[in-house]
Amino acid sequence: MSYLIATAGKGGTGKTTVAALTVRYLRETGRRPVLAVDADADAGLNELLGLALPPGLGQVREKMRGVKGMSKEAYVEAGVAQALEEGQGFDLLAMGRPEGPGCYCAANTLLARYLDQLAGNYPWVVIDNEAGLEHISRLVTRRLDLMLVVSDASRRGLRAAARIKELVAEVGLKVGRIRLVVNRAEGGVLPEGLAREAAALELGEPHVVPTDLLVAANEVQGVPMLELDPGSPALKAVYSLLAAELP
């Protein structure tokens, strides 16, 4: 059975960086092959993994209604296979743009079936999700082993993280563990006021990732997180979290 990890958080918190570093950690510790799923409509995981952006499954879904000369099942199966971009020790799948007008229920049902089959071929799956959880609830899975809810070091970020935790219950996801990751904390320390806020919101003990100039430099220069300096404080913090959480 696949071990499913998801990142979620409001835009700009660094959740995609955490997802990319998670893929890197799994690859470096021999936990492979990995399926990386970019479930954020504002796709960006491919850049941090050093890959081209594959065709989104949104295109497969939208074109399915006009398919002629072959079954919709065969079309979706072929579309899912073509949407995979291969990396070293991992593959990338992009969900693509959200639904347009009209009903996509049949298309979503078929995509869910083939995505479940595809994910079952990988022992490890990492999903970089949008804050709203739409893709993850409709198309990816109804079960997660670990969700990393990423916030910045602000009260607004923590409240957004609390809302995501509420959404998990609302969309009916079964999650083994939810961990709060506070990213870009100055000096790697969460201020006392924010620690109290996290406790009041019942977000659990936060795992703090420090502000890291090496990460910032990579982002400015367009260098993938797979090439981030091993001495990076942020990388070490994410690795420490994963070493404690993963089997």
Buried (B, 14 or more C-beta within 10 A) or exposed (E): EBBBBBBBBBEEBBBBBBBBBBBBBBBEEEBBBBBBBBBBBEBBBBBBBBBEBBBBBBBBBBEBEEBEEEEEEEBBBEBBEEBBBEBEBBBBBBBBBEBEEEEBEEBBEBBBBBBBEBBEEBBBBBBBBBBBBBBBBBBBBEEBBBBBBBBBBBEEBBBBBBBBBEBBEEBEBEBEEBBBBBBBBEEBEBEEEBBEBBEEBEBBEBBBBBBBEBBEEBBEEEBBBBEBEEEBBBBBBBBEBBEEBBE
